[in-house]
């Protein structure tokens, strides 16, 4: 494949190597990681795309993050380790890392995928990050790939070590939603109950005119965070696809959004 690359493409991949901090033995591994199935399907040549590397990278990410958590957090139970890993290796985190490395710019996409905003789509960014990890493993071996995952996920691991909440759900949701300029994110207070010294709040989070999550907390910030968490779970496909909100409740909530 490298023989068929243009000089400009090779230069682009060399720049990406610098951003990644990895020098590939075989540049074809990196090129394959950046090849979306839509591009391969539109090509007249028999071309490999990145889905198999994505599968491999997903396994490397899981094993590397599991190894780190097992070695550095002996106090955590099996269930706590699983929950912590799920919070670290998630769509929003991987897409954010891909964005920071500017992987979207280097993606090879089909025309339809390009026109529909595929370069900034969360699922594509998550997938290409996993594929790049798979490419590093294939090209460099386990030890290099493991250390690379450790470096990339260092801020998340440090948050766990410091006992901080693993994710600022509001910030992550904002980053995800704002990749599409046509999307508008808003929070609306649904209720505030209880005495002053023990208040309970409920908030809804809406993307455009659709309710994506609701959350409760002992203060407004906590309730908004829980609403954002539920919205992220829905966007990442781990929550319910359709929230069971009544039409009347939806109308009331959306009226509040439009008047706020």
MARBA-3410 file (N, C-alpha, C, O; in Angstrom, 1 decimal):
260
0.8,-1.2,0.0,0.0,0.0,0.0,0.9,1.3,0.0,0.5,2.2,-0.6 ~ 2.0,1.2,0.7,2.8,2.4,0.8,3.4,2.8,-0.5,3.5,4.0,-0.8 ~ 3.6,1.8,-1.4,4.1,2.2,-2.7,3.1,3.0,-3.5,3.5,3.7,-4.4 ~ 1.8,2.8,-3.2,0.7,3.5,-3.9,0.4,4.8,-3.3,-0.5,5.5,-3.9 ~ 1.0,5.2,-2.2,0.7,6.5,-1.6,1.4,7.6,-2.3,2.5,7.5,-2.8
0.7,8.7,-2.3,1.3,9.9,-2.9,2.3,10.5,-1.9,2.3,10.2,-0.7 ~ 3.2,11.3,-2.5,4.2,12.0,-1.6,3.5,12.8,-0.5,3.9,12.8,0.6 ~ 2.4,13.5,-0.9,1.7,14.3,0.1,1.1,13.5,1.2,1.1,13.9,2.4 ~ 0.6,12.3,0.8,0.0,11.4,1.8,1.0,10.9,2.8,0.8,10.8,4.0 ~ 2.1,10.5,2.2,3.2,10.0,3.1,3.7,11.1,4.1,3.9,10.9,5.2
3.8,12.4,3.6,4.1,13.5,4.5,3.1,13.7,5.5,3.4,14.0,6.7 ~ 1.8,13.6,5.1,0.7,13.7,6.1,0.8,12.6,7.2,0.6,12.9,8.4 ~ 1.1,11.4,6.8,1.2,10.3,7.8,2.5,10.5,8.7,2.4,10.2,9.9 ~ 3.5,11.1,8.1,4.7,11.3,8.9,4.4,12.4,10.0,4.9,12.3,11.1 ~ 3.6,13.4,9.6,3.2,14.4,10.6,2.4,13.8,11.7,2.5,14.1,12.9
1.5,12.9,11.3,0.6,12.2,12.2,1.5,11.3,13.2,1.2,11.3,14.4 ~ 2.5,10.7,12.7,3.4,9.9,13.5,4.0,10.8,14.6,4.1,10.4,15.8 ~ 4.4,12.0,14.3,4.9,13.0,15.3,3.9,13.3,16.3,4.2,13.3,17.5 ~ 2.6,13.5,15.9,1.6,13.8,16.9,1.3,12.6,17.8,1.1,12.7,19.0 ~ 1.4,11.4,17.2,1.2,10.2,18.0,2.4,9.8,18.9,2.2,9.2,19.9
3.6,10.3,18.5,4.8,9.9,19.2,5.2,8.5,18.9,5.8,7.8,19.7 ~ 4.9,8.0,17.7,5.2,6.6,17.3,5.7,6.6,15.9,5.1,7.2,15.0 ~ 6.9,6.0,15.7,7.4,5.8,14.4,7.2,4.4,13.9,7.7,3.4,14.4 ~ 6.3,4.3,12.9,5.9,3.0,12.4,7.0,2.3,11.6,7.7,2.9,10.8 ~ 7.2,1.0,11.8,8.1,0.2,10.9,7.5,0.1,9.5,8.2,0.1,8.5
6.2,-0.1,9.5,5.4,-0.3,8.3,4.3,0.7,8.2,3.3,0.6,9.0 ~ 4.4,1.7,7.4,3.5,2.8,7.3,2.1,2.3,6.9,1.1,3.0,7.1 ~ 2.1,1.2,6.2,0.8,0.6,5.8,-0.2,0.3,6.9,-1.4,0.4,6.8 ~ 0.4,0.0,8.1,-0.4,-0.3,9.2,-1.2,0.9,9.6,-2.4,0.9,10.0 ~ -0.5,2.1,9.6,-1.2,3.3,10.0,-2.2,3.7,8.9,-3.3,4.2,9.3
-1.8,3.6,7.7,-2.8,3.9,6.6,-4.0,3.1,6.7,-5.1,3.6,6.4 ~ -3.9,1.8,7.0,-5.1,1.0,7.1,-6.0,1.4,8.2,-7.2,1.4,8.1 ~ -5.3,1.8,9.3,-6.1,2.2,10.5,-6.9,3.5,10.2,-8.0,3.7,10.8 ~ -6.5,4.3,9.2,-7.2,5.5,8.9,-8.1,5.4,7.7,-8.7,6.3,7.2 ~ -8.3,4.1,7.2,-9.2,3.9,6.1,-10.6,3.4,6.5,-10.7,2.3,7.0
-11.5,4.3,6.4,-12.9,4.0,6.7,-13.5,3.0,5.7,-13.1,3.0,4.5 ~ -14.5,2.2,6.1,-15.1,1.2,5.2,-15.7,1.9,4.0,-15.8,1.3,2.9 ~ -16.3,3.1,4.2,-16.9,3.8,3.1,-15.9,4.1,2.0,-16.3,4.1,0.8 ~ -14.7,4.4,2.4,-13.7,4.7,1.4,-13.3,3.5,0.6,-13.2,3.5,-0.6 ~ -13.1,2.4,1.3,-12.7,1.1,0.7,-13.8,0.6,-0.2,-13.6,0.1,-1.3
-15.1,0.8,0.2,-16.2,0.4,-0.6,-16.3,1.2,-1.9,-16.8,0.6,-3.0 ~ -15.9,2.4,-1.9,-16.0,3.3,-3.1,-14.8,3.1,-4.0,-14.8,3.6,-5.2 ~ -13.8,2.5,-3.5,-12.5,2.3,-4.3,-12.7,1.2,-5.3,-13.4,0.2,-5.1 ~ -12.1,1.4,-6.5,-12.1,0.4,-7.5,-11.1,-0.7,-7.3,-11.2,-1.8,-7.9 ~ -10.2,-0.4,-6.3,-9.2,-1.5,-6.0,-9.7,-2.3,-4.8,-10.5,-1.9,-4.0
-9.2,-3.5,-4.7,-9.5,-4.4,-3.6,-8.7,-3.8,-2.4,-7.5,-4.0,-2.2 ~ -9.4,-3.1,-1.5,-8.7,-2.3,-0.4,-9.2,-2.8,1.0,-10.4,-3.0,1.2 ~ -8.2,-2.9,1.9,-8.5,-3.2,3.3,-9.0,-1.9,4.0,-8.4,-0.9,3.7 ~ -9.9,-2.1,4.9,-10.3,-0.9,5.8,-10.0,-1.2,7.2,-9.3,-2.2,7.5 ~ -10.4,-0.3,8.1,-9.9,-0.4,9.5,-10.7,-1.2,10.5,-10.4,-1.2,11.7
-11.8,-1.9,10.1,-12.6,-2.5,11.0,-11.9,-3.7,11.8,-12.2,-3.9,13.0 ~ -11.1,-4.4,11.1,-10.4,-5.5,11.8,-9.4,-4.9,12.8,-9.2,-5.5,13.9 ~ -8.7,-3.9,12.4,-7.8,-3.2,13.3,-8.5,-2.6,14.5,-8.0,-2.6,15.6 ~ -9.7,-2.1,14.3,-10.5,-1.6,15.3,-10.9,-2.7,16.4,-10.8,-2.5,17.6 ~ -11.2,-3.9,15.9,-11.4,-5.0,16.7,-10.2,-5.4,17.6,-10.3,-5.6,18.8
-9.0,-5.3,16.9,-7.8,-5.6,17.6,-7.5,-4.6,18.7,-7.1,-4.9,19.8 ~ -7.6,-3.3,18.3,-7.3,-2.2,19.2,-8.3,-2.2,20.4,-7.8,-1.8,21.5 ~ -9.5,-2.5,20.2,-10.5,-2.6,21.3,-10.0,-3.6,22.4,-10.0,-3.4,23.6 ~ -9.5,-4.8,21.9,-9.0,-5.8,22.8,-7.7,-5.3,23.5,-7.5,-5.6,24.7 ~ -6.8,-4.6,22.8,-5.6,-4.1,23.4,-5.9,-3.0,24.5,-5.3,-3.1,25.6
-6.9,-2.1,24.2,-7.3,-1.1,25.1,-7.8,-1.8,26.4,-7.5,-1.3,27.5 ~ -8.7,-2.8,26.2,-9.3,-3.4,27.4,-8.2,-4.1,28.2,-8.2,-4.0,29.5 ~ -7.3,-4.8,27.6,-6.3,-5.6,28.4,-5.3,-4.6,29.0,-4.9,-4.8,30.2 ~ -4.9,-3.5,28.3,-3.9,-2.6,28.9,-4.5,-1.8,30.0,-3.9,-1.7,31.1 ~ -5.8,-1.3,29.9,-6.4,-0.6,31.0,-6.7,-1.5,32.2,-6.5,-1.1,33.3
-7.0,-2.8,31.9,-7.2,-3.7,33.0,-6.0,-4.0,33.7,-5.9,-4.1,35.0 ~ -4.9,-4.1,33.0,-3.5,-4.4,33.6,-3.1,-3.2,34.5,-2.7,-3.4,35.6 ~ -3.3,-2.0,34.0,-3.0,-0.8,34.8,-3.8,-0.8,36.1,-3.2,-0.6,37.2 ~ -5.1,-0.9,36.0,-5.9,-0.8,37.2,-5.6,-2.0,38.1,-5.6,-1.7,39.4 ~ -5.4,-3.2,37.6,-5.1,-4.3,38.5,-3.8,-4.1,39.3,-3.7,-4.4,40.5
-2.8,-3.5,38.6,-1.5,-3.3,39.2,-1.4,-2.1,40.2,-0.7,-2.1,41.2 ~ -2.2,-1.1,39.9,-2.1,0.2,40.7,-3.2,0.4,41.7,-3.1,1.3,42.6 ~ -4.3,-0.4,41.6,-5.4,-0.3,42.6,-5.8,-1.6,43.2,-6.9,-2.1,42.9 ~ -4.9,-2.1,44.1,-5.2,-3.4,44.7,-6.4,-3.4,45.6,-6.9,-4.5,46.0 ~ -6.8,-2.2,46.0,-8.0,-2.1,47.0,-9.3,-2.3,46.3,-10.3,-2.5,46.9
-9.3,-2.2,44.9,-10.6,-2.3,44.2,-11.0,-3.8,44.0,-10.2,-4.6,43.7 ~ -12.3,-4.0,44.2,-12.9,-5.3,43.9,-13.0,-5.6,42.4,-12.8,-4.7,41.6 ~ -13.3,-6.8,42.1,-13.5,-7.1,40.6,-14.6,-6.3,40.0,-14.4,-5.7,38.9 ~ -15.7,-6.1,40.8,-16.8,-5.3,40.2,-16.4,-3.8,40.1,-16.8,-3.1,39.1 ~ -15.6,-3.3,41.1,-15.2,-1.9,41.0,-14.2,-1.7,39.9,-14.2,-0.7,39.2
-13.3,-2.7,39.7,-12.4,-2.6,38.5,-13.1,-2.6,37.2,-12.7,-1.8,36.3 ~ -14.1,-3.4,37.1,-14.9,-3.4,35.8,-15.6,-2.1,35.6,-15.6,-1.6,34.5 ~ -16.2,-1.5,36.7,-16.9,-0.3,36.5,-15.9,0.9,36.2,-16.3,1.7,35.4 ~ -14.8,0.9,36.9,-13.8,1.9,36.6,-13.3,1.9,35.2,-13.1,2.9,34.5 ~ -13.0,0.6,34.7,-12.5,0.5,33.4,-13.5,1.0,32.3,-13.2,1.6,31.4
-14.8,0.7,32.6,-15.9,1.1,31.7,-16.0,2.6,31.7,-16.3,3.2,30.6 ~ -15.7,3.3,32.8,-15.7,4.7,32.8,-14.6,5.4,32.1,-14.7,6.5,31.6 ~ -13.4,4.6,32.0,-12.2,5.2,31.4,-12.3,4.9,29.9,-12.1,5.8,29.1 ~ -12.5,3.6,29.5,-12.5,3.3,28.1,-13.9,3.3,27.6,-14.6,2.3,27.4 ~ -14.3,4.6,27.2,-15.7,4.8,26.8,-15.7,5.7,25.5,-14.6,6.2,25.2
-16.8,5.7,24.8,-16.8,6.4,23.5,-16.3,7.9,23.6,-15.5,8.3,22.8 ~ -16.9,8.6,24.6,-16.5,10.0,24.7,-15.0,10.2,25.0,-14.4,11.1,24.4 ~ -14.4,9.4,25.8,-13.0,9.5,26.1,-12.2,9.2,24.9,-11.2,10.0,24.5 ~ -12.5,8.1,24.2,-11.7,7.7,23.0,-11.9,8.7,21.9,-10.9,9.1,21.2 ~ -13.1,9.3,21.7,-13.3,10.3,20.7,-12.6,11.5,21.0,-12.0,12.2,20.1
-12.5,11.9,22.3,-11.8,13.1,22.7,-10.3,12.9,22.4,-9.6,13.9,22.0 ~ -9.7,11.8,22.7,-8.3,11.5,22.4,-8.0,11.6,20.9,-7.0,12.1,20.5 ~ -8.9,11.0,20.1,-8.8,11.0,18.6,-8.8,12.5,18.1,-8.1,12.8,17.2 ~ -9.7,13.3,18.7,-9.8,14.7,18.4,-8.5,15.4,18.7,-8.0,16.2,17.9 ~ -7.9,15.2,19.9,-6.7,15.8,20.3,-5.5,15.5,19.4,-4.7,16.3,19.1
-5.5,14.2,18.9,-4.5,13.8,18.0,-4.8,14.1,16.5,-4.0,13.9,15.6 ~ -5.9,14.7,16.3,-6.4,15.2,14.9,-6.4,14.0,14.0,-6.1,14.1,12.8 ~ -6.9,12.8,14.5,-7.1,11.7,13.6,-8.2,11.9,12.6,-8.1,11.3,11.5 ~ -9.2,12.6,12.9,-10.3,12.9,12.0,-9.8,13.5,10.7,-10.3,13.2,9.6 ~ -8.8,14.4,10.8,-8.3,15.1,9.6,-7.6,14.1,8.7,-7.6,14.3,7.4
-7.0,13.0,9.2,-6.3,12.1,8.4,-7.1,10.9,7.9,-6.6,10.1,7.1 ~ -8.4,10.8,8.3,-9.2,9.7,7.9,-9.5,9.7,6.4,-9.6,10.8,5.8 ~ -9.5,8.6,5.8,-9.9,8.4,4.4,-11.4,8.0,4.4,-11.7,6.9,4.9 ~ -12.2,8.8,3.9,-13.7,8.6,3.9,-14.3,8.6,2.5,-13.7,9.2,1.6 ~ -15.4,7.8,2.4,-16.1,7.9,1.1,-16.8,9.2,1.0,-16.9,10.0,2.0
-17.3,9.5,-0.2,-17.9,10.8,-0.5,-19.1,11.1,0.4,-19.3,12.2,1.0 ~ -20.0,10.1,0.5,-21.2,10.2,1.3,-20.9,10.5,2.8,-21.5,11.3,3.4 ~ -19.9,9.7,3.3,-19.5,9.8,4.7,-18.9,11.2,5.0,-19.1,11.8,6.0 ~ -18.1,11.6,4.0,-17.5,13.0,4.1,-18.6,14.1,4.2,-18.5,14.9,5.0 ~ -19.5,14.0,3.3,-20.6,15.0,3.2,-21.5,15.0,4.5,-22.0,16.1,4.8
-21.6,13.9,5.1,-22.5,13.8,6.2,-21.8,14.1,7.6,-22.4,13.9,8.6 ~ -20.6,14.6,7.5,-19.9,15.0,8.7,-19.1,13.9,9.4,-18.9,14.0,10.6 ~ -18.7,12.9,8.6,-18.1,11.7,9.2,-16.8,12.0,9.9,-16.3,11.2,10.7 ~ -16.1,13.1,9.5,-14.8,13.4,10.1,-14.9,13.8,11.6,-13.9,13.6,12.3 ~ -16.0,14.3,12.0,-16.2,14.7,13.4,-17.2,13.9,14.1,-17.5,14.1,15.3
-17.7,12.8,13.5,-18.7,11.9,14.1,-18.0,11.2,15.3,-16.9,10.6,15.1 ~ -18.7,11.2,16.4,-18.1,10.5,17.6,-17.7,9.0,17.3,-16.7,8.6,17.7 ~ -18.6,8.3,16.7,-18.4,6.9,16.5,-17.2,6.7,15.6,-16.4,5.7,15.8 ~ -17.0,7.5,14.6,-15.9,7.4,13.7,-14.6,7.7,14.4,-13.5,7.0,14.2 ~ -14.6,8.7,15.3,-13.4,9.1,16.0,-13.0,8.0,17.0,-11.9,7.7,17.2
-14.0,7.5,17.7,-13.8,6.3,18.6,-13.2,5.2,17.8,-12.2,4.6,18.3 ~ -13.8,4.8,16.7,-13.3,3.7,15.9,-11.9,3.9,15.4,-11.1,2.9,15.4 ~ -11.6,5.1,14.9,-10.2,5.3,14.4,-9.2,5.3,15.5,-8.0,4.8,15.2 ~ -9.5,5.7,16.7,-8.6,5.7,17.8,-8.3,4.2,18.1,-7.1,3.8,18.3 ~ -9.3,3.4,18.2,-9.1,1.9,18.4,-8.3,1.3,17.3,-7.4,0.5,17.6
-8.6,1.7,16.1,-7.8,1.1,15.0,-6.3,1.5,15.0,-5.5,0.7,14.7 ~ -6.1,2.7,15.4,-4.7,3.2,15.5,-4.0,2.4,16.6,-2.8,2.0,16.5 ~ -4.6,2.1,17.7,-4.1,1.3,18.8,-3.8,-0.1,18.3,-2.7,-0.7,18.5 ~ -4.7,-0.6,17.5,-4.5,-1.9,16.9,-3.3,-1.9,15.9,-2.5,-2.9,15.9 ~ -3.1,-0.9,15.2,-2.0,-0.7,14.3,-0.7,-0.7,15.0,0.3,-1.2,14.6
-0.7,0.1,16.1,0.5,0.2,16.9,0.9,-1.2,17.5,2.1,-1.6,17.4 ~ -0.1,-2.0,17.9,0.2,-3.3,18.5,0.7,-4.2,17.4,1.7,-4.9,17.6 ~ 0.1,-4.1,16.2,0.5,-5.0,15.1,2.0,-4.6,14.6,2.7,-5.5,14.3 ~ 2.3,-3.3,14.7,3.6,-2.8,14.1,4.7,-2.9,15.2,5.8,-3.2,14.8 ~ 4.3,-2.7,16.4,5.4,-2.5,17.5,5.3,-3.6,18.6,6.3,-3.8,19.3
4.2,-4.3,18.7,4.2,-5.4,19.7,3.4,-4.9,21.0,3.1,-3.7,21.1 ~ 3.2,-5.8,21.9,2.4,-5.6,23.1,3.0,-4.5,24.0,2.3,-3.6,24.4 ~ 4.3,-4.6,24.3,4.8,-3.7,25.3,4.7,-2.3,24.9,4.3,-1.4,25.7 ~ 5.0,-2.0,23.6,4.9,-0.6,23.1,3.5,-0.2,23.1,3.2,1.0,23.5 ~ 2.6,-1.0,22.7,1.2,-0.7,22.6,0.6,-0.4,24.0,-0.2,0.5,24.2
1.0,-1.3,24.9,0.5,-1.1,26.3,1.0,0.2,26.9,0.2,0.9,27.5 ~ 2.3,0.5,26.7,2.8,1.8,27.3,2.1,3.0,26.6,1.9,4.0,27.3 ~ 1.8,2.8,25.3,1.1,3.9,24.6,-0.3,4.2,25.2,-0.7,5.3,25.4 ~ -1.0,3.1,25.5,-2.3,3.2,26.1,-2.2,3.9,27.5,-3.0,4.7,27.8 ~ -1.2,3.4,28.2,-1.0,4.0,29.5,-0.8,5.5,29.4,-1.4,6.3,30.2
0.0,6.0,28.5,0.3,7.4,28.3,-1.0,8.2,27.9,-1.3,9.2,28.4 ~ -1.7,7.6,27.0,-2.9,8.3,26.5,-4.0,8.4,27.5,-4.7,9.4,27.6 ~ -4.1,7.4,28.4,-5.2,7.4,29.4,-4.7,7.9,30.8,-5.4,7.8,31.8 ~ -3.5,8.4,30.8,-2.9,8.9,32.1,-3.8,9.8,32.9,-3.9,9.6,34.1 ~ -4.4,10.8,32.2,-5.3,11.7,33.0,-6.4,11.0,33.7,-6.8,11.4,34.8
-7.0,10.0,33.0,-8.1,9.3,33.6,-7.6,8.4,34.8,-8.3,8.4,35.8 ~ -6.5,7.8,34.6,-5.9,7.0,35.7,-5.6,7.9,36.9,-5.8,7.5,38.0 ~ -5.0,9.1,36.6,-4.7,10.0,37.7,-5.9,10.4,38.5,-5.9,10.6,39.7 ~ -7.0,10.6,37.8,-8.3,11.0,38.4,-8.7,9.9,39.4,-9.2,10.2,40.5 ~ -8.6,8.7,38.9,-9.0,7.6,39.8,-8.1,7.6,41.1,-8.6,7.4,42.2
-6.8,7.7,40.8,-5.8,7.7,42.0,-6.1,8.8,42.9,-5.9,8.7,44.2 ~ -6.6,10.0,42.4,-6.8,11.1,43.3,-8.2,11.0,44.0,-8.6,11.9,44.8 ~ -8.9,10.0,43.6,-10.3,9.8,44.2,-11.3,10.8,43.7,-12.3,11.0,44.3 ~ -11.0,11.3,42.5,-12.0,12.3,41.9,-13.0,11.5,41.1,-12.8,10.4,40.7 ~ -14.1,12.2,40.9,-15.1,11.6,40.0,-14.5,11.4,38.6,-13.8,12.3,38.1
-14.7,10.2,38.1,-13.9,9.9,36.9,-14.3,10.8,35.7,-13.4,11.1,34.8 ~ -15.5,11.2,35.6,-15.9,12.0,34.4,-16.7,13.2,34.9,-17.6,13.2,35.7 ~ -16.4,14.4,34.3,-17.2,15.5,34.3,-18.2,15.4,33.2,-18.0,15.8,32.1 ~ -19.4,14.9,33.5,-20.3,14.5,32.5,-20.8,15.7,31.7,-21.0,15.6,30.5 ~ -21.0,16.8,32.3,-21.5,18.0,31.6,-20.4,18.4,30.6,-20.8,18.8,29.4
-19.2,18.5,30.9,-18.1,18.9,30.0,-18.0,17.9,28.8,-17.9,18.3,27.7 ~ -18.1,16.6,29.2,-18.0,15.6,28.1,-19.1,15.7,27.2,-19.0,15.6,25.9 ~ -20.4,15.9,27.7,-21.5,16.0,26.9,-21.5,17.2,26.0,-21.8,17.2,24.8 ~ -21.0,18.3,26.5,-20.8,19.5,25.8,-19.9,19.3,24.6,-20.1,19.8,23.5 ~ -18.7,18.6,24.9,-17.8,18.4,23.8,-18.4,17.5,22.7,-18.1,17.8,21.5
-19.2,16.5,23.1,-19.8,15.6,22.1,-20.8,16.4,21.3,-20.8,16.3,20.0 ~ -21.7,17.1,21.9,-22.8,17.8,21.2,-22.2,18.9,20.3,-22.7,19.1,19.2 ~ -21.2,19.6,20.8,-20.7,20.8,20.0,-19.9,20.4,18.8,-19.5,21.3,18.1 ~ -19.7,19.1,18.6,-19.0,18.7,17.3,-20.0,19.0,16.2,-19.5,19.1,15.0 ~ -21.3,19.1,16.5,-22.3,19.4,15.4,-22.8,20.8,15.7,-23.6,20.9,16.6
-22.4,21.8,15.0,-22.9,23.2,15.2,-24.4,23.4,15.3,-24.9,24.3,15.8 ~ -25.1,22.5,14.6,-26.6,22.7,14.6,-27.3,22.2,15.8,-28.5,22.4,16.0 ~ -26.5,21.5,16.7,-27.1,21.0,18.0,-27.0,22.0,19.1,-26.0,22.7,19.3 ~ -28.1,22.2,19.8,-28.1,23.1,20.9,-28.4,22.4,22.2,-29.4,21.6,22.3 ~ -27.5,22.6,23.2,-27.6,21.9,24.5,-28.2,22.8,25.5,-27.8,23.9,25.6
-29.2,22.3,26.3,-29.8,23.1,27.3,-30.2,22.3,28.5,-30.5,21.1,28.4 ~ -30.2,22.9,29.7,-30.6,22.2,30.9,-31.8,23.0,31.5,-31.9,24.2,31.4 ~ -32.8,22.3,32.1,-33.9,22.9,32.6,-34.2,22.3,34.0,-34.3,21.1,34.1 ~ -34.5,23.2,34.9,-34.9,22.7,36.3,-36.3,22.2,36.3,-37.2,23.0,35.9 ~ -36.5,21.0,36.7,-37.9,20.4,36.7,-38.5,20.6,38.1,-39.7,20.9,38.2
-37.8,20.5,39.1,-38.3,20.6,40.5,-37.3,20.9,41.5,-36.1,20.6,41.3 ~ -37.7,21.4,42.6,-36.8,21.7,43.8,-37.7,21.4,45.0,-38.7,22.2,45.2 ~ -37.4,20.4,45.7,-38.3,20.0,46.8,-37.5,19.9,48.1,-36.3,19.8,48.1 ~ -38.2,19.9,49.2,-37.6,19.7,50.5,-37.2,21.0,51.2,-37.2,22.0,50.6 ~ -36.9,20.9,52.5,-36.5,22.1,53.3,-35.2,22.7,52.8,-34.4,22.0,52.1
-34.9,23.9,53.2,-33.7,24.6,52.7,-32.4,23.8,53.1,-31.4,23.8,52.3 ~ -32.4,23.1,54.2,-31.2,22.4,54.6,-31.1,21.0,54.0,-30.0,20.4,54.1 ~ -32.1,20.6,53.2,-32.1,19.3,52.6,-32.8,19.3,51.3,-33.8,18.6,51.1 ~ -32.4,20.2,50.4,-33.1,20.3,49.1,-32.8,19.2,48.2,-31.7,18.6,48.2 ~ -33.7,18.9,47.3,-33.5,17.9,46.3,-34.0,18.5,44.9,-35.1,19.1,44.8
-33.1,18.4,43.9,-33.4,19.0,42.6,-33.5,18.0,41.5,-32.8,16.9,41.6 ~ -34.3,18.3,40.5,-34.3,17.4,39.4,-34.2,18.3,38.1,-34.9,19.3,38.0 ~ -33.3,17.9,37.2,-33.0,18.6,36.0,-33.2,17.7,34.8,-33.0,16.5,34.9 ~ -33.6,18.3,33.6,-33.6,17.6,32.4,-32.5,18.2,31.4,-32.3,19.4,31.5 ~ -31.9,17.4,30.6,-31.0,18.0,29.6,-31.6,17.7,28.2,-32.1,16.6,27.9
-31.6,18.7,27.4,-32.2,18.6,26.0,-31.2,18.9,25.0,-30.4,19.8,25.1 ~ -31.3,18.2,23.9,-30.5,18.5,22.7,-31.5,18.9,21.6,-32.3,18.1,21.2 ~ -31.4,20.1,21.2,-32.4,20.7,20.4,-33.8,20.6,21.1,-33.9,21.0,22.2 ~ -34.8,19.9,20.5,-36.1,19.8,21.2,-36.3,18.4,21.7,-37.5,18.0,21.9 ~ -35.3,17.6,21.9,-35.4,16.3,22.4,-34.8,16.1,23.8,-33.6,16.5,24.0
-35.5,15.5,24.7,-35.0,15.2,26.0,-34.1,14.0,26.0,-34.5,12.9,25.5 ~ -32.9,14.1,26.5,-31.9,13.0,26.4,-31.6,12.4,27.8,-31.1,11.3,27.9 ~ -32.0,13.2,28.8,-31.7,12.6,30.2,-32.3,13.5,31.3,-32.6,14.6,31.1 ~ -32.5,12.8,32.4,-33.0,13.5,33.6,-32.1,13.0,34.8,-31.6,11.9,34.8 ~ -31.9,13.9,35.7,-31.1,13.6,36.9,-31.5,14.3,38.1,-32.1,15.4,38.1
-31.3,13.7,39.3,-31.6,14.2,40.6,-30.3,14.4,41.4,-29.4,13.7,41.2 ~ -30.4,15.4,42.3,-29.2,15.6,43.2,-29.6,16.5,44.3,-30.6,17.1,44.3 ~ -28.7,16.6,45.3,-28.9,17.5,46.5,-28.6,18.9,46.2,-28.8,19.8,47.0 ~ -28.0,19.2,45.0,-27.8,20.6,44.6,-28.0,20.6,43.1,-28.0,19.5,42.4 ~ -28.0,21.8,42.5,-28.3,21.9,41.1,-27.2,21.3,40.2,-27.4,20.6,39.2
-25.9,21.5,40.6,-24.8,21.0,39.9,-24.8,19.5,39.8,-24.6,18.9,38.7 ~ -25.1,18.8,40.9,-25.2,17.4,41.0,-26.3,16.8,40.1,-26.1,15.9,39.4 ~ -27.5,17.5,40.1,-28.6,17.1,39.3,-28.3,17.2,37.8,-28.6,16.4,37.0 ~ -27.6,18.3,37.4,-27.3,18.5,36.0,-26.2,17.5,35.6,-26.3,16.9,34.5 ~ -25.3,17.1,36.5,-24.3,16.1,36.2,-25.0,14.7,35.9,-24.6,14.0,35.0
-26.0,14.4,36.7,-26.7,13.1,36.6,-27.5,13.1,35.3,-27.6,12.1,34.6 ~ -28.1,14.3,35.0,-28.8,14.4,33.7,-27.9,14.2,32.5,-28.2,13.5,31.6 ~ -26.7,14.8,32.6,-25.7,14.7,31.5,-25.2,13.3,31.4,-25.0,12.8,30.3 ~ -25.0,12.6,32.5,-24.6,11.2,32.6,-25.6,10.3,31.8,-25.2,9.5,31.0 ~ -26.9,10.5,32.1,-27.9,9.7,31.4,-27.9,10.0,29.9,-28.1,9.1,29.1
-27.7,11.3,29.6,-27.7,11.6,28.1,-26.5,10.9,27.4,-26.6,10.4,26.3 ~ -25.3,10.9,28.1,-24.2,10.3,27.5,-24.4,8.8,27.3,-24.0,8.2,26.3 ~ -25.0,8.2,28.3,-25.3,6.7,28.2,-26.2,6.5,27.0,-26.0,5.5,26.3 ~ -27.1,7.3,26.8,-28.0,7.2,25.6,-27.2,7.3,24.3,-27.4,6.6,23.4 ~ -26.4,8.4,24.3,-25.6,8.7,23.1,-24.6,7.6,22.8,-24.3,7.2,21.6
-24.1,7.0,23.9,-23.1,6.0,23.7,-23.7,4.6,23.5,-23.0,3.6,23.3 ~ -25.0,4.5,23.6,-25.7,3.2,23.3,-25.7,2.3,24.5,-26.1,1.1,24.4 ~ -25.4,2.8,25.7,-25.4,1.9,26.9,-26.7,2.1,27.7,-27.0,1.3,28.6 ~ -27.4,3.2,27.4,-28.7,3.4,28.1,-29.8,3.0,27.3,-29.6,2.4,26.2 ~ -31.0,3.3,27.7,-32.2,3.0,27.0,-32.3,3.8,25.7,-31.9,5.0,25.7
-32.7,3.2,24.6,-32.8,4.0,23.4,-33.8,5.0,23.4,-33.7,6.1,22.8 ~ -34.9,4.8,24.1,-36.0,5.7,24.2,-36.5,5.9,25.6,-36.9,4.9,26.3 ~ -36.4,7.1,26.1,-36.8,7.4,27.5,-38.3,7.3,27.6,-39.0,7.8,26.7 ~ -38.8,6.8,28.7,-40.2,6.6,28.9,-40.8,7.8,29.5,-41.3,7.8,30.7 ~ -40.8,9.0,28.8,-41.3,10.2,29.3,-42.7,10.4,28.6,-42.8,10.2,27.4
-43.7,10.8,29.4,-45.0,11.0,28.8,-45.0,12.2,27.9,-44.2,13.1,28.1 ~ -45.9,12.2,27.0,-46.0,13.4,26.0,-46.3,14.6,26.8,-45.8,15.7,26.5 ~ -47.2,14.5,27.8,-47.5,15.7,28.6,-46.3,16.3,29.3,-46.1,17.5,29.4 ~ -45.5,15.4,29.9,-44.3,15.8,30.6,-43.3,16.4,29.6,-42.7,17.4,29.9 ~ -43.2,15.8,28.5,-42.3,16.4,27.4,-42.7,17.8,27.1,-41.9,18.7,27.0
-44.0,18.0,26.9,-44.5,19.4,26.6,-44.2,20.4,27.7,-43.8,21.5,27.4 ~ -44.4,20.0,28.9,-44.1,20.9,30.0,-42.6,21.2,30.1,-42.2,22.4,30.3 ~ -41.7,20.2,29.9,-40.3,20.4,30.0,-39.9,21.3,28.8,-39.1,22.3,29.0 ~ -40.3,21.0,27.6,-39.9,21.8,26.5,-40.4,23.2,26.5,-39.8,24.1,26.0 ~ -41.6,23.4,27.1,-42.1,24.8,27.3,-41.1,25.5,28.2,-40.9,26.7,28.0
-40.6,24.9,29.3,-39.7,25.5,30.2,-38.4,25.9,29.4,-37.8,26.9,29.7 ~ -37.9,24.9,28.5,-36.7,25.2,27.8,-36.9,26.4,26.9,-36.0,27.3,26.9 ~ -38.0,26.5,26.2,-38.2,27.6,25.2,-38.4,28.9,25.9,-38.1,30.0,25.4 ~ -38.8,28.9,27.2,-39.1,30.2,27.9,-37.9,30.6,28.7,-37.9,31.7,29.3 ~ -36.8,29.7,28.8,-35.7,30.0,29.6,-34.6,30.8,28.9,-33.6,31.2,29.4
END
